[in-house]
Amino acid sequence: MTAAAFAAVLLALLAAHQVGDHWVQTNHQAQGKGERSTAGARCCAAHVASYTACTMLAAGLAWWALGLDVSPAGFVAGQLLSAVTHYWADRRFTLAALCARLGKSEYYERGGAYQLDQSWHWLWLTVAAGLTVVA
């Protein structure tokens, strides 16, 4: 893994994350994705699909434009990790349960949910960037 490839992919993923999670996500998806129902699961899946389209486009453009040493398998593995971890957290009750296990329920419930959600995503985007360039 080169540091330059990792940095380029990570920056692309982080920028795409902001667009996919805030601009592309619909209000319906944002409101419904945490419901513990089939409809909630569908809302979350639709959000993650459009979000992943954003991260694929950004990372793919960086790969192509910068001539990064990334394999197709690495690209797919990074995108898959990002999508799965994003879906898991965005179901909301899953992240809330993790926070409860870690003693962070009060922070989560008193306004920290967004920060915990975003820091979860950034953590896994960093891992996904590394996986992208090493796999």
N, C-alpha and C positions, 0 to 999 in steps of 0.2 A: 504494500500500500504506500503510495506517495502521499506526503502531507498535502501537497497541492491538490491532488485529486479529491482527497477527503474534504479539504476546505471548500473546494468548488461545489461538490455535491451537497455538503451540509448547508452552505449558503443558499443554494437553489431550493433545497427542501424547506428551509426555514421561511424563505420568501413565499414559496408556494403554500406553505401551511397557513400563513396569514391571509392569503387570498382565498384559499379553499375553505378555511374555517370561518371566515367572517364575511366575505363578499359573495362567494358562490353558494354557500349554504342558504337554503330558503328558510323563511320564517316557519313554515309548516314543519320542516325537518328539525329546526332548532327547538320548537315547542314540543314535538312529538317523540323525538328519539329516546327520551328517557322513560317513556311509558312502559310498564311491564306487561306488554301485550304484543300480539302479532303485528298490529299496526305500528307500535313503537319500534319493533325490530325492523320493519320495512322502512320507516322514516330514517333510522340510523344507517341502514344499508344504503339507501339512496344518497344520504349525505356522504358516507365514506366512498361511494363510487365516484361522485363528483369531486370530492377532495383528492382522491387518488389520481383522477385524471389531471388535476392541477400539479400534483407532485411528479407524476410521470412526465408531463410536458416540460416542467422546469428542469428536472434532473436529466431528461433526455436531451434537451437543448444544450445544457452545460456539457454533457458527454460529447455530443456532436460538435458543437462550436469550439470547444477547447481541446478536442482530440484526446479526451481522458482515456486512460488505460482501465476501462471498465468492461467486464464481460457481460454478455446477455444474461447469464445465470446470476451474476452479482446484482445486476439491475433489477431483475425480477425478485430476487430474494429480499433486497432492500425495500422494494415497494410492498411486497407481501407482509413483511414485518411491520412496516408503517401502517398499513391498512388494518391488520388484525389488532394491533395495540390501540389504534385510534377507535375502532369500533368498540372494543372492550371498555374503554374509559367513557366513551360517549353514551353508553347505555345508562350512565349516571349511577344507578343503584350499585353497580360493580365497584366504581371508584369510591362511592360512599362507604361501602362495606370494607374496602381496604383501609380507608381513613379510620374507620371505627377500630379495626384491628391494631392500627398503629397509634391509637390514642389521639387522633386528630379530628374527631367528630365535631367537637365544639367549633374549631376553626373552620371546618368544612361548612357547617350549618350557619355560621355567623358571617358569611360573606367571602370565605376563602375558597369556595368551590371552584370558581373560575381560575384562580391562581394555581390551585392544585391540578386542575384539568390541564391547563396550559403547560405547567412544568412537567407533567407526565408526558405530554406530546413531545415537548422539546427533548426530553431524555431519550425517548424511543426514536426520534428523528436522528439524533446523534448516533445511536447504535445502528440505525438503518443506513446512514451515510457510510459508516465503517464497513458494514456488511456489503454494501454496494461495491466498494473498491477492493475488498479482499476475496470475495467469493468468486 
